[in-house]
Amino acid sequence: MLLQANERLPLARLLQFIEQGERIAQACARAQSAFAPDLGTNRFFKEQARQEGLHAYTFQTAISWMAPKHLGSSPFTEPFAHYQRLIESALRRGDLYETILAEQVILEGLGNVTLKKLEIGLLKRHAPFQRLRRVFLQQEEAHHGFGNRVLERAMERQDMTEHDLHERAQVYLRLAESMILEGQALLVEMTEDPNWYLSEFHKTLPNWVYHSRICAVA
């Protein structure tokens, strides 16, 4: 892999960000399987938990190789911890739709953008395991697409209103945006534009996250 010495630490910190997200996704999907309304959904959540665990392990291994001693604490720990506490609260209430909104829609949307941008850099540096990285991207896109479809069907059945989902999305959206802002210095160090990440992240999310029509349940 064609990686300059001064690139190792910033890249390891970016992978640390991704790994923290994968750990939350793994724990959430595992818990979601207990609330799945049917066998197919249950299998999806269990398979997602397995995949996220593999992703996290892979990124952790890469971090250990690139920066085994000098990484230090992550600037993203508190936003991620807050995000996880909110998901755990929704799980305790048995609110499956809110957990899907938080994890499969918003967090996976942020993860997709980060992984795709990372992949561009890795391709330029002739990084190994290209096929495995492509599989990871496909899996993350599948998780995100699944979440969007579940919530769209919930709105069609009027199990949830667009307005309600919009309202619940705001706290998760602000936290996800704060993660990008927390990483501004890191992104600038890597000659990346934080505003690009914010813009691309917003594009991954459904329109109702930003603009809601108030819908009455029949």
SVG drawing of the C-alpha trace seen along z (x, -y; Angstrom):
<svg xmlns="http://www.w3.org/2000/svg" viewBox="-59 -23 66 39">
<polyline fill="none" stroke="black" stroke-width="0.4" points="0.0,0.0 1.4,-3.4 1.0,-5.3 3.2,-8.2 4.4,-8.3 2.5,-11.5 -0.7,-9.9 -0.8,-7.0 -2.1,-8.9 -4.9,-10.9 -6.1,-7.8 -6.0,-5.7 -8.1,-8.4 -10.6,-8.3 -10.8,-4.5 -11.3,-5.0 -14.4,-7.1 -15.7,-4.4 -15.1,-1.6 -17.0,-3.5 -20.0,-3.7 -19.8,-0.1 -19.8,0.9 -23.0,-1.1 -24.5,0.4 -23.6,4.0 -25.1,3.5 -28.3,1.9 -28.9,4.5 -28.5,7.3 -31.0,5.7 -33.4,4.9 -33.7,8.6 -35.7,9.1 -38.3,6.6 -38.5,7.9 -42.1,8.3 -41.4,11.3 -38.8,14.0 -37.3,12.2 -36.7,9.0 -35.2,10.9 -32.8,12.6 -31.8,9.3 -31.0,7.7 -29.0,10.8 -27.0,10.8 -26.4,7.1 -25.1,7.5 -22.7,10.2 -21.5,8.0 -21.0,4.9 -19.0,6.9 -16.7,8.1 -16.4,4.5 -15.4,3.2 -12.9,6.0 -11.3,5.3 -11.0,1.5 -9.6,2.2 -6.9,4.4 -6.0,1.7 -5.8,-0.9 -3.4,1.3 -1.2,1.7 -1.1,-2.0 -0.9,-3.6 -0.3,-1.1 0.9,-3.5 0.2,-7.1 -3.6,-7.2 -4.8,-8.5 -8.4,-9.2 -11.0,-9.7 -12.6,-13.2 -15.8,-11.4 -16.3,-9.4 -18.8,-11.7 -21.1,-12.3 -21.1,-8.6 -21.8,-7.8 -24.7,-10.3 -26.0,-8.7 -25.9,-5.2 -27.7,-6.4 -30.6,-7.7 -30.8,-4.4 -30.8,-2.4 -33.6,-4.6 -35.7,-3.9 -34.9,-0.2 -36.1,-0.2 -39.4,-1.8 -39.6,0.9 -39.7,-1.8 -38.3,0.2 -39.1,-2.5 -37.0,-5.1 -34.1,-2.8 -34.3,-2.1 -34.4,-5.9 -31.4,-6.4 -29.2,-3.5 -30.1,-2.2 -31.2,-5.6 -29.1,-8.4 -26.0,-6.6 -25.6,-4.3 -26.1,-7.3 -23.1,-9.0 -21.1,-5.7 -21.8,-5.3 -20.4,-8.7 -17.3,-8.2 -16.6,-4.7 -17.1,-5.9 -14.7,-8.8 -12.2,-6.6 -12.4,-4.1 -11.4,-6.8 -8.2,-7.4 -7.4,-3.8 -7.7,-3.1 -5.2,-5.9 -2.8,-4.3 -3.2,-0.7 -4.5,0.6 -5.0,4.4 -8.3,6.2 -10.2,4.2 -12.9,6.9 -13.5,7.1 -13.8,3.3 -16.3,3.4 -18.4,6.1 -18.4,3.8 -19.7,0.9 -22.4,3.0 -23.5,4.3 -23.6,0.8 -25.7,-0.4 -28.1,2.6 -28.5,1.7 -29.3,-1.9 -31.7,-0.9 -33.5,1.5 -34.1,-1.2 -35.5,-3.6 -37.9,-1.0 -39.1,0.1 -40.0,-3.5 -41.6,-4.2 -43.9,-1.2 -44.6,-2.3 -45.8,-5.7 -47.8,-4.1 -49.6,-2.0 -49.9,-5.0 -48.1,-3.2 -46.0,-6.3 -46.5,-9.8 -44.0,-11.7 -44.2,-14.5 -43.5,-12.2 -40.4,-10.7 -39.3,-14.2 -39.5,-15.4 -37.7,-12.3 -34.9,-12.6 -33.8,-16.1 -31.8,-15.1 -30.0,-12.3 -29.3,-14.5 -27.8,-17.2 -25.5,-14.6 -24.4,-13.1 -23.6,-16.6 -21.7,-17.3 -19.5,-14.3 -18.4,-15.8 -17.8,-19.1 -15.8,-17.5 -13.6,-16.0 -13.0,-19.3 -9.3,-19.5 -8.8,-15.9 -10.4,-16.3 -8.4,-19.5 -5.2,-17.6 -6.2,-15.0 -6.9,-17.9 -10.6,-17.0 -13.4,-19.5 -15.8,-19.1 -18.5,-20.9 -18.3,-18.2 -19.0,-15.5 -22.0,-17.5 -23.4,-18.0 -23.0,-14.4 -24.4,-13.1 -27.5,-15.2 -28.0,-13.8 -28.2,-10.3 -31.3,-11.1 -34.9,-11.1 -36.6,-14.5 -38.9,-14.1 -35.8,-14.4 -35.7,-18.1 -39.2,-19.0 -42.3,-17.4 -45.9,-17.6 -48.1,-17.3 -50.1,-14.1 -53.1,-13.0 -53.5,-9.3 -56.9,-8.0"/>
</svg>
